[in-house]
């Protein structure tokens, strides 16, 4: 009986010593893959579209600020991908062109999430330019003819774009 008790105690001590300690779970960072266009930029410290709208509202025609923000593509130039429109909220958007006409977006990039970096500014766009953009977007002649007044626009010259794959 004494041997049985000794054997049991020794067995418990051995198994107790071999017990693995529980360690906190490692949190895996989500790796997000991007296609890069233009200058190399990072996805760090990008403003939200709503925060960018707040910055735009503080600008006057002719003002320029450096900025980086995230949004999704509402529309891309259907001919070359030479511009895109990004929503800032449900009713406001920014027109994005690319620095020195140096790169283009894929024509099928609508609704893709992007991060852009460059210069934000407010400008007045002429009727002729608005009609040209409408033509590039594939609008009908009737829709183009309805453009009769210049428009105050939030504009952006991107030097780099990251598009979520």
Buried (B, 14 or more C-beta within 10 A) or exposed (E): EEEEEEEEEEEEEEEEEEEEEEEEEEEEEEEEEBBEBBBEBEEEEBBEBEBBBEBBEEBEEEEBEEBBBBBBBEBBBBEEBBBBBBBBEEEBBBBBBBBEEEBBBEEEBBEBBBBBBBBBBBBEBEEEBBBBBBBBBEBEEEEBEEBEEBEEBBBBBBBBBBBBE
